[in-house]
């Protein structure tokens, strides 16, 4: 990655951050998520940074068709509410775009700096798609609970659909991303970032042995930290 490429990345990520902040649709979204406003935000950001316009349209259509805007992000942890997946994913995207200039500028001092080149599009796509596997992943069930007056009522809660087939959290998201944007099969650093966004937590013992190989890819670490900070600091 050259100095000029880093400068462009910083300029482009700043432009995307400005679009995000213009919409201001994340605060209190766990109480009253404005789905149409979030769709408009995603569309404007995607069209601003994704160069392949056909794949950009397919990327947007995939989210429309697969319950991305209405699914929760979990059953009981972060984003466990309607539209929680979109809210969490947008917050991860915002965190990644804000943090990218400092992280990539520091990474440029490393021996690995000549191995990769990154764009704002890479950051945006990997952050927004990191949890694609959760779109349409849950169903609503009901349990009997007592209200404040001691009456039994049916209370909704989320469960994983019984017929779900999943090849693993990160890897399933990679496959779904490639459905919409097949050219990303050639973007190994982005695939690594989506696949390994959970860090060690979802890897079996044998897979952990070569995990350090991924750490030379700064996008892996950026998406991990953005994911953790979005869920840990902001409950999204």
C-alpha positions as CSV (number, residue, x, y, z in Angstrom):
1,X,0.0,0.0,0.0
2,X,1.5,3.3,-1.0
3,X,1.3,6.7,0.8
4,X,-1.0,8.0,-1.9
5,X,-3.3,5.0,-1.5
6,X,-3.4,5.6,2.3
7,X,-4.3,9.2,1.7
8,X,-7.2,8.3,-0.6
9,X,-8.4,5.7,1.9
10,X,-8.4,8.3,4.7
11,X,-10.3,10.8,2.5
12,X,-12.8,8.2,1.3
13,X,-13.5,6.9,4.8
14,X,-14.0,10.4,6.1
15,X,-16.6,11.0,3.4
16,X,-18.5,7.8,4.4
17,X,-18.4,8.8,8.1
18,X,-19.9,12.2,7.1
19,X,-22.7,10.4,5.3
20,X,-23.3,8.2,8.3
21,X,-23.5,11.1,10.7
22,X,-25.8,13.1,8.4
23,X,-28.5,10.4,8.8
24,X,-28.2,10.1,12.6
25,X,-30.4,7.0,12.7
26,X,-28.6,4.7,15.2
27,X,-29.1,6.5,18.5
28,X,-32.0,4.8,20.4
29,X,-32.5,2.5,17.4
30,X,-32.9,-0.4,19.9
31,X,-36.2,1.3,21.0
32,X,-37.5,2.7,17.7
33,X,-35.5,1.7,14.7
34,X,-36.3,3.7,11.5
35,X,-35.9,0.9,8.9
36,X,-36.5,3.1,5.9
37,X,-33.9,5.6,7.1
38,X,-31.3,2.9,7.6
39,X,-32.0,1.5,4.1
40,X,-31.4,5.0,2.7
41,X,-28.2,5.3,4.7
42,X,-26.9,2.0,3.5
43,X,-27.8,2.8,-0.1
44,X,-26.0,6.1,-0.1
45,X,-22.9,4.8,1.5
46,X,-22.8,1.7,-0.8
47,X,-23.3,3.8,-3.9
48,X,-20.6,6.2,-2.8
49,X,-17.9,3.6,-2.4
50,X,-18.6,0.4,-4.3
51,X,-17.0,0.7,-7.8
52,X,-18.8,-2.2,-9.5
53,X,-22.3,-0.8,-9.9
54,X,-23.9,-4.1,-10.8
55,X,-22.5,-5.7,-7.7
56,X,-23.5,-2.7,-5.6
57,X,-27.1,-3.2,-6.8
58,X,-26.9,-6.9,-6.1
59,X,-25.4,-6.2,-2.6
60,X,-28.3,-3.9,-1.8
61,X,-30.9,-6.3,-3.2
62,X,-29.4,-9.2,-1.2
63,X,-30.0,-7.3,2.0
64,X,-33.6,-6.5,1.0
65,X,-34.3,-10.1,0.1
66,X,-32.8,-11.7,3.2
67,X,-34.3,-9.9,6.1
68,X,-31.1,-8.0,6.9
69,X,-33.1,-4.9,7.9
70,X,-35.5,-6.7,10.2
71,X,-33.6,-9.6,11.8
72,X,-32.2,-9.4,15.3
73,X,-28.4,-9.8,15.8
74,X,-28.7,-12.4,18.5
75,X,-31.3,-14.2,20.8
76,X,-30.2,-12.6,24.1
77,X,-27.0,-10.6,23.7
78,X,-26.2,-7.5,21.6
79,X,-28.9,-6.5,19.1
80,X,-31.5,-8.9,20.4
81,X,-34.4,-6.8,19.0
82,X,-36.1,-6.3,15.6
83,X,-33.6,-4.7,13.2
84,X,-30.8,-5.4,15.6
85,X,-28.7,-6.9,12.9
86,X,-28.8,-3.8,10.7
87,X,-28.2,-1.5,13.7
88,X,-25.2,-3.5,15.0
89,X,-23.8,-3.9,11.5
90,X,-24.0,-0.2,10.8
91,X,-22.4,0.6,14.1
92,X,-19.5,-1.8,13.3
93,X,-19.2,-0.1,9.9
94,X,-19.1,3.4,11.6
95,X,-16.5,2.2,14.1
96,X,-14.3,0.6,11.4
97,X,-14.5,3.7,9.2
98,X,-13.6,6.0,12.1
99,X,-10.7,3.9,13.3
100,X,-9.3,3.0,9.9
101,X,-7.0,6.0,9.3
102,X,-5.1,5.6,12.5
103,X,-4.8,1.8,12.3
104,X,-3.7,1.8,8.7
105,X,-1.3,4.6,9.2
106,X,0.4,2.6,12.0
107,X,0.3,-0.6,9.9
108,X,2.1,1.2,7.1
109,X,5.2,1.2,9.4
110,X,5.2,-2.6,9.5
111,X,7.0,-5.1,7.3
112,X,3.7,-6.3,5.9
113,X,2.8,-2.9,4.5
114,X,3.8,-3.9,1.0
115,X,1.7,-7.0,0.9
116,X,-1.8,-5.5,0.7
117,X,-3.7,-2.5,-0.7
118,X,-7.0,-1.5,0.9
119,X,-9.8,0.9,0.0
120,X,-12.7,2.4,1.8
121,X,-15.0,0.0,-0.1
122,X,-13.1,-3.0,1.4
123,X,-13.7,-1.6,4.9
124,X,-17.4,-0.7,4.3
125,X,-18.2,-4.1,2.7
126,X,-16.4,-6.3,5.2
127,X,-17.9,-4.4,8.2
128,X,-21.5,-4.3,6.9
129,X,-21.4,-8.0,5.7
130,X,-19.5,-9.5,8.7
131,X,-22.7,-10.9,10.2
132,X,-24.7,-11.7,7.0
133,X,-25.1,-15.2,8.3
134,X,-27.6,-13.8,10.8
135,X,-30.0,-12.4,8.2
136,X,-33.2,-14.5,8.4
137,X,-31.4,-16.8,10.9
138,X,-34.0,-16.4,13.8
139,X,-37.7,-17.0,14.3
140,X,-40.0,-15.7,16.9
141,X,-41.3,-18.0,19.6
142,X,-43.5,-17.4,22.7
143,X,-43.2,-18.3,26.4
144,X,-45.6,-17.9,29.3
145,X,-44.5,-15.2,31.8
146,X,-46.3,-13.2,34.4
147,X,-46.9,-9.4,34.0
148,X,-46.6,-6.8,36.8
149,X,-50.1,-7.8,37.9
150,X,-49.3,-11.5,38.2
151,X,-51.2,-12.4,35.1
152,X,-49.9,-15.0,32.6
153,X,-49.1,-13.5,29.2
154,X,-47.4,-14.8,26.0
155,X,-44.0,-13.1,25.7
156,X,-42.1,-13.2,22.4
157,X,-38.5,-14.2,22.2
158,X,-36.0,-15.1,19.4
159,X,-34.8,-18.6,18.7
160,X,-32.6,-20.1,15.9
161,X,-34.7,-21.6,13.1
162,X,-34.7,-25.4,13.3
163,X,-33.9,-25.9,9.6
164,X,-30.8,-23.6,9.5
165,X,-27.7,-25.0,7.9
166,X,-24.5,-23.1,8.8
167,X,-20.9,-23.7,7.9
168,X,-19.6,-21.5,10.8
169,X,-20.3,-17.9,11.8
170,X,-17.6,-16.1,9.7
171,X,-17.4,-18.5,6.8
172,X,-21.1,-18.6,6.3
173,X,-21.1,-14.8,6.0
174,X,-18.3,-15.0,3.4
175,X,-20.4,-17.3,1.3
176,X,-23.4,-15.0,1.5
177,X,-21.3,-12.0,0.6
178,X,-20.0,-13.9,-2.5
179,X,-23.6,-14.6,-3.6
180,X,-24.1,-10.9,-4.0
181,X,-20.5,-9.8,-5.0
182,X,-18.8,-12.7,-6.7
183,X,-15.8,-10.6,-7.6
184,X,-14.8,-10.5,-4.0
185,X,-13.5,-14.1,-4.4
186,X,-10.3,-12.3,-5.5
187,X,-10.2,-10.0,-2.5
188,X,-8.6,-12.4,-0.1
189,X,-8.0,-9.7,2.7
190,X,-11.7,-8.9,2.8
191,X,-12.7,-12.6,2.9
192,X,-10.2,-13.1,5.8
193,X,-11.6,-10.1,7.7
194,X,-15.2,-11.4,7.4
195,X,-14.2,-15.0,8.1
196,X,-12.0,-14.2,11.1
197,X,-14.0,-11.3,12.7
198,X,-14.7,-13.4,15.8
199,X,-11.0,-13.8,16.5
200,X,-10.1,-17.0,18.4
201,X,-13.6,-17.4,19.9
202,X,-15.1,-19.5,17.1
203,X,-12.0,-21.5,16.1
204,X,-11.3,-25.1,17.0
205,X,-8.0,-26.0,18.6
206,X,-6.3,-27.1,15.3
207,X,-7.4,-24.0,13.5
208,X,-5.9,-21.7,16.1
209,X,-2.4,-22.9,15.3
210,X,-2.2,-20.8,12.1
211,X,-4.3,-17.9,13.3
212,X,-1.3,-15.7,13.7
213,X,-0.9,-15.7,9.9
214,X,-4.0,-13.6,9.7
215,X,-2.7,-10.9,12.0
216,X,-0.5,-9.3,9.3
217,X,-3.8,-8.3,7.6
218,X,-4.9,-5.1,9.4
219,X,-8.5,-5.4,8.1
220,X,-8.9,-8.6,10.2
221,X,-7.9,-6.7,13.4
222,X,-9.9,-3.6,12.4
223,X,-13.2,-5.5,11.9
224,X,-12.6,-7.5,15.1
225,X,-12.1,-4.3,17.2
226,X,-15.0,-2.5,15.5
227,X,-17.3,-5.5,16.2
228,X,-16.2,-5.7,19.8
229,X,-16.5,-2.0,20.5
230,X,-19.9,-1.7,18.8
231,X,-21.3,-4.5,20.9
232,X,-19.4,-3.8,24.1
233,X,-19.4,0.0,24.3
234,X,-22.7,0.8,22.6
235,X,-24.7,-2.4,23.2
236,X,-25.2,-2.6,19.4
